[in-house]
Amino acid sequence: MGHHHHEVSGKNLFITVLLNVIITLSQIVGGFLSGSLALLSDAMHNFSDVLALLIAWWANRLAARPRDEGRTFGFKRAEIIAALFNASVLMGIAIFLIVEAVRKLLHPEPVASGWVIGLGLLSIVLNAASVLLIKEDAHENMNVKAAYLHLLTDVMTSVAVVIGGVLMYYWNLFWVDPLISLLIALYLIYASYDIVRESVAILMQFAPEGLDLKALAEAVETLPGIQNIHHIHLWRLNDHDVFLEAHIDFASNLHLLEVTHKLEQIETLLQERFHIAHVTLQPEYRRGDDKRLVISD
């Protein structure tokens, strides 16, 4: 059966990489010149965006490679590994920022807030452009979604950096700088958690969330001539493709052509009601095996 997969735009990803290189370099220089931890935090976040976007582009190209005898699934999980790596990097950066922010909260230092405001505004503009460039791809692809979240959080953190710069410029509230860094770090952890959890679930071959195995079995067993479905394995290859393999007990000893028609009915049911397009079924009749849905080793 045919499957439609959204093609990620390599050109758009390349442009966003260039924009984030500009942001990162300018904020690193500005952070050291101004003494702002918030600006350096934003720079590190933007540098992680550069890595995220490069890995997103590479993984998307890798996943498009054809299958062969040695790689029957191809490189479909390259994007999941990339998504896990990117989200994990964000969490690592967040922990570092929390440590530094706490240190500066205990010992606030003066900050040249003019640099903070100017470079924060530059980051907002360029990151907003980057978000718009890959927004469509992020809806269809977990890997690009991870990179998209990097960019989206950068827009919001840069807004916070600018607000902090204004507070320091007019009221000398230098403790605001590490406080903003702390908030950025906490948000990074929050934004990354779901991607880490989902990508780990796919790599561990867990069943997709929200898919009721008992409801699936009941639907299959309502088909005429089907006695039961058992010994089910259900997993995702990536964020699009759901696979199922199972044993099917038939109520009577059918001819092979009739068995084939019944299996086609089951495949159609699973695709239309449960969106499972890759199905492998083992037909059986009066076999004395374990009839539970999931068999323990």
Backbone torsions as a table, in degrees:
resi	resn	phi	psi	omega
1	MET	NA	146.3	-178.5
2	GLY	-80.5	149.3	179.3
3	HIS	-132.9	134.9	177.6
4	HIS	-94.7	126.9	176.1
5	HIS	-123.6	132.2	-179.5
6	HIS	-67.1	128.4	179.2
7	GLU	-85.7	125.3	-179.8
8	VAL	-78.0	135.8	-178.1
9	SER	-79.5	110.8	177.6
10	GLY	-64.7	-35.3	179.8
11	LYS	-63.0	-45.8	179.9
12	ASN	-63.6	-41.1	177.8
13	LEU	-63.1	-39.9	-180.0
14	PHE	-63.8	-41.9	179.1
15	ILE	-63.4	-41.3	-179.9
16	THR	-66.5	-32.8	175.7
17	VAL	-62.0	-47.7	-179.7
18	LEU	-60.4	-43.5	180.0
19	LEU	-61.6	-40.9	-177.7
20	ASN	-75.6	-26.8	172.1
21	VAL	-64.0	-43.2	178.3
22	ILE	-60.8	-46.8	-179.7
23	ILE	-61.6	-47.4	-175.6
24	THR	-60.4	-50.5	-177.5
25	LEU	-62.8	-42.2	-179.1
26	SER	-67.2	-37.3	-179.1
27	GLN	-75.6	-31.8	175.3
28	ILE	-63.7	-47.5	178.4
29	VAL	-61.9	-47.9	-179.6
30	GLY	-64.3	-35.4	179.9
31	GLY	-64.3	-42.8	179.0
32	PHE	-70.7	-39.0	-179.7
33	LEU	-67.8	-35.3	-176.4
34	SER	-91.7	-20.9	-175.0
35	GLY	77.1	22.1	-176.1
36	SER	-94.0	119.1	175.5
37	LEU	-69.9	-36.0	179.8
38	ALA	-61.7	-40.4	179.5
39	LEU	-68.8	-41.7	176.3
40	LEU	-65.9	-36.1	177.4
41	SER	-62.3	-44.1	178.9
42	ASP	-65.2	-36.4	177.8
43	ALA	-64.5	-42.7	178.8
44	MET	-65.2	-38.1	176.6
45	HIS	-63.0	-43.2	178.9
46	ASN	-66.3	-35.8	176.3
47	PHE	-64.1	-38.0	176.3
48	SER	-64.6	-30.8	175.4
49	ASP	-63.4	-41.8	178.6
50	VAL	-59.0	-47.5	177.6
51	LEU	-61.8	-44.0	-178.2
52	ALA	-60.5	-43.8	-177.7
53	LEU	-70.1	-39.4	177.5
54	LEU	-63.7	-43.1	179.7
55	ILE	-68.3	-37.6	177.8
56	ALA	-60.3	-44.5	179.4
57	TRP	-64.4	-47.0	-178.8
58	TRP	-62.7	-46.1	-177.7
59	ALA	-65.0	-37.1	179.1
60	ASN	-65.3	-39.9	176.6
61	ARG	-66.0	-41.3	-178.9
62	LEU	-65.1	-41.4	-178.1
63	ALA	-65.5	-22.5	-178.7
64	ALA	-82.6	-6.6	179.7
65	ARG	-64.6	145.3	-178.8
66	PRO	-69.6	156.7	175.8
67	ARG	-75.9	158.1	174.5
68	ASP	-145.2	-175.6	-175.6
69	GLU	-64.5	-30.0	179.8
70	GLY	-87.4	-17.3	-178.4
71	ARG	-136.4	78.0	-173.6
72	THR	-68.8	-21.1	173.9
73	PHE	-95.4	-1.2	-175.6
74	GLY	69.6	-144.4	-179.2
75	PHE	-115.5	33.2	-172.9
76	LYS	-58.7	-29.8	-176.2
77	ARG	-88.1	1.9	177.5
78	ALA	-58.9	-39.2	-179.0
79	GLU	-68.5	-34.8	178.9
80	ILE	-68.4	-42.5	177.6
81	ILE	-61.6	-41.4	179.0
82	ALA	-64.0	-41.7	179.1
83	ALA	-62.6	-42.4	178.3
84	LEU	-63.7	-43.2	179.9
85	PHE	-62.2	-47.5	-177.8
86	ASN	-61.9	-45.1	-179.4
87	ALA	-67.1	-35.9	178.3
88	SER	-67.4	-37.9	176.2
89	VAL	-60.8	-42.7	177.9
90	LEU	-58.8	-42.6	179.7
91	MET	-65.4	-39.1	177.8
92	GLY	-63.2	-43.3	176.8
93	ILE	-61.8	-40.5	-179.2
94	ALA	-60.7	-42.8	179.7
95	ILE	-63.0	-42.5	178.1
96	PHE	-61.1	-43.4	-179.0
97	LEU	-64.8	-36.7	179.2
98	ILE	-62.7	-44.4	179.6
99	VAL	-61.5	-46.9	-179.2
100	GLU	-67.1	-37.7	-179.2
101	ALA	-65.4	-42.2	178.7
102	VAL	-62.7	-41.3	179.5
103	ARG	-61.1	-43.4	-178.2
104	LYS	-76.3	-26.3	174.7
105	LEU	-65.8	-36.1	178.9
106	LEU	-74.0	-27.7	-179.0
107	HIS	-136.7	76.1	-178.8
108	PRO	-59.9	143.2	178.4
109	GLU	-125.5	149.5	177.9
110	PRO	-60.9	147.0	-178.0
111	VAL	-131.4	136.4	175.1
112	ALA	-77.8	91.4	-167.4
113	SER	-71.3	-19.3	177.3
114	GLY	-61.1	-42.2	175.1
115	TRP	-60.8	-41.8	-177.6
116	VAL	-61.4	-46.0	-178.2
117	ILE	-65.5	-48.8	-176.3
118	GLY	-62.8	-47.7	-178.1
119	LEU	-74.8	-27.8	174.0
120	GLY	-64.6	-40.8	178.0
121	LEU	-66.0	-40.1	177.2
122	LEU	-61.0	-42.8	179.7
123	SER	-63.3	-40.2	178.8
124	ILE	-59.3	-48.1	-176.3
125	VAL	-64.3	-49.0	-176.1
126	LEU	-71.6	-36.2	177.6
127	ASN	-70.4	-35.7	176.4
128	ALA	-62.4	-40.3	176.9
129	ALA	-63.7	-39.9	179.1
130	SER	-64.5	-41.8	179.1
131	VAL	-59.3	-44.7	-179.0
132	LEU	-65.6	-32.3	-177.9
133	LEU	-67.1	-36.6	-175.1
134	ILE	-114.2	11.6	-177.7
135	LYS	-58.7	-43.8	-177.1
136	GLU	-65.4	-41.5	-179.8
137	ASP	-64.1	-32.4	-175.9
138	ALA	-66.6	-24.5	-179.8
139	HIS	-70.4	-25.8	-170.8
140	GLU	-107.9	-7.6	-167.1
141	ASN	-143.6	119.0	-177.5
142	MET	-62.6	-37.5	-179.5
143	ASN	-61.8	-48.0	178.7
144	VAL	-69.9	-30.9	176.9
145	LYS	-60.5	-38.5	177.8
146	ALA	-61.5	-45.1	178.2
147	ALA	-66.1	-39.3	178.8
148	TYR	-60.4	-41.7	178.1
149	LEU	-63.7	-37.3	174.1
150	HIS	-54.2	-50.1	-175.9
151	LEU	-68.0	-41.9	-178.3
152	LEU	-64.1	-42.0	178.2
153	THR	-68.2	-29.6	176.4
154	ASP	-64.1	-39.1	177.3
155	VAL	-59.4	-47.5	-177.3
156	MET	-69.3	-38.8	179.4
157	THR	-69.7	-32.8	178.0
158	SER	-68.1	-34.2	174.4
159	VAL	-61.9	-43.7	178.3
160	ALA	-63.7	-37.6	178.4
161	VAL	-62.9	-42.7	179.6
162	VAL	-64.9	-43.6	178.4
163	ILE	-60.4	-43.6	177.0
164	GLY	-61.5	-40.2	177.9
165	GLY	-60.6	-40.7	178.4
166	VAL	-64.5	-43.6	179.5
167	LEU	-63.2	-37.5	178.2
168	MET	-73.3	-36.2	-176.6
169	TYR	-66.9	-42.9	-174.6
170	TYR	-93.3	-29.5	-173.3
171	TRP	-124.5	4.6	178.3
172	ASN	55.1	36.3	179.3
173	LEU	-88.0	74.7	-172.1
174	PHE	-71.2	-18.3	176.3
175	TRP	-68.4	-15.1	178.4
176	VAL	-65.3	-32.7	-176.5
177	ASP	-59.8	-55.1	177.2
178	PRO	-67.5	-28.0	177.9
179	LEU	-64.1	-42.0	177.6
180	ILE	-63.5	-41.3	177.2
181	SER	-59.0	-40.6	179.5
182	LEU	-64.4	-43.1	178.8
183	LEU	-65.5	-39.6	176.8
184	ILE	-59.4	-45.4	-178.1
185	ALA	-62.5	-44.0	179.6
186	LEU	-63.9	-38.1	179.0
187	TYR	-68.2	-35.8	177.6
188	LEU	-59.9	-43.4	179.3
189	ILE	-64.2	-44.5	179.3
190	TYR	-60.9	-44.8	-176.2
191	ALA	-70.1	-28.0	-174.8
192	SER	-88.6	-22.1	-170.4
193	TYR	-59.2	-46.8	-176.8
194	ASP	-63.2	-38.4	-179.9
195	ILE	-67.4	-42.2	177.7
196	VAL	-61.1	-47.4	-177.4
197	ARG	-62.3	-45.4	-176.6
198	GLU	-70.6	-41.6	-179.3
199	SER	-67.3	-38.1	176.0
200	VAL	-63.8	-40.8	179.0
201	ALA	-61.2	-38.9	178.8
202	ILE	-68.8	-44.5	-179.4
203	LEU	-65.7	-31.0	177.6
204	MET	-83.4	-1.1	179.0
205	GLN	61.4	38.6	173.2
206	PHE	-72.1	154.3	175.3
207	ALA	-65.7	146.8	179.1
208	PRO	-59.2	139.5	177.7
209	GLU	-64.5	142.7	176.7
210	GLY	86.6	-3.9	178.0
211	LEU	-99.3	112.0	-175.7
212	ASP	-84.0	110.9	-176.4
213	LEU	-64.8	-38.2	179.6
214	LYS	-67.2	-39.3	177.6
215	ALA	-65.2	-38.3	177.3
216	LEU	-62.1	-46.6	-179.4
217	ALA	-62.6	-42.6	179.8
218	GLU	-61.9	-39.3	-179.9
219	ALA	-65.6	-42.3	179.9
220	VAL	-66.0	-39.9	-175.2
221	GLU	-75.6	-8.2	174.4
222	THR	-80.9	-14.2	179.3
223	LEU	-69.2	139.4	-179.1
224	PRO	-60.1	134.7	176.2
225	GLY	87.1	-4.5	-180.0
226	ILE	-99.4	119.5	-179.3
227	GLN	-82.8	-46.3	175.5
228	ASN	-166.3	165.1	172.7
229	ILE	-120.5	136.4	-176.6
230	HIS	-151.5	178.8	-179.8
231	HIS	49.3	55.0	-175.5
232	ILE	-87.6	138.2	166.9
233	HIS	-122.4	127.3	-176.0
234	LEU	-134.7	124.8	-177.8
235	TRP	-155.6	170.5	175.7
236	ARG	-111.6	134.8	174.4
237	LEU	-77.2	-41.1	176.6
238	ASN	-148.2	-157.8	-178.0
239	ASP	-81.6	2.1	178.1
240	HIS	-113.7	-45.7	-165.0
241	ASP	-96.3	118.8	177.4
242	VAL	-103.0	132.5	-178.9
243	PHE	-114.6	144.8	175.0
244	LEU	-139.4	136.2	168.3
245	GLU	-131.7	144.8	-175.4
246	ALA	-163.1	165.7	173.2
247	HIS	-99.5	139.5	179.5
248	ILE	-119.4	122.1	174.7
249	ASP	-90.8	126.4	176.2
250	PHE	-95.4	147.5	-176.7
251	ALA	-76.9	-18.7	179.5
252	SER	-143.3	166.6	-177.2
253	ASN	-84.4	92.1	-173.0
254	LEU	-89.0	158.0	170.3
255	HIS	-69.9	157.6	-175.4
256	LEU	-59.6	-38.4	179.9
257	LEU	-63.6	-40.3	178.0
258	GLU	-66.3	-39.7	176.9
259	VAL	-59.6	-43.9	179.6
260	THR	-59.8	-43.1	178.9
261	HIS	-64.5	-39.4	178.6
262	LYS	-64.9	-42.0	179.7
263	LEU	-64.4	-36.6	177.2
264	GLU	-64.5	-37.9	177.1
265	GLN	-63.0	-42.8	179.2
266	ILE	-63.8	-44.0	179.5
267	GLU	-60.4	-42.3	178.7
268	THR	-63.9	-43.2	178.4
269	LEU	-60.3	-46.5	-177.2
270	LEU	-65.8	-35.0	179.3
271	GLN	-73.4	-44.8	-174.5
272	GLU	-73.3	-39.5	-175.6
273	ARG	-94.8	-29.7	-174.7
274	PHE	-122.4	2.9	176.3
275	HIS	58.1	39.6	176.9
276	ILE	-107.8	109.4	-173.4
277	ALA	-98.6	-16.8	-177.5
278	HIS	-112.3	104.9	-172.2
279	VAL	-127.5	132.2	172.4
280	THR	-124.1	119.8	-175.2
281	LEU	-121.3	137.9	177.4
282	GLN	-107.0	107.4	-179.2
283	PRO	-75.4	140.6	-177.9
284	GLU	-142.1	155.8	175.2
285	TYR	-144.2	117.6	179.3
286	ARG	56.0	39.4	176.1
287	ARG	-90.4	135.6	-176.4
288	GLY	-89.1	53.7	178.9
289	ASP	-100.9	178.7	180.0
290	ASP	-71.4	125.4	-173.2
291	LYS	-97.5	11.0	178.8
292	ARG	-70.8	154.7	179.8
293	LEU	-61.5	-47.8	-179.2
294	VAL	-119.8	125.1	-176.6
295	ILE	-98.7	128.0	176.0
296	SER	-78.5	150.0	178.2
297	ASP	-65.9	NA	NA
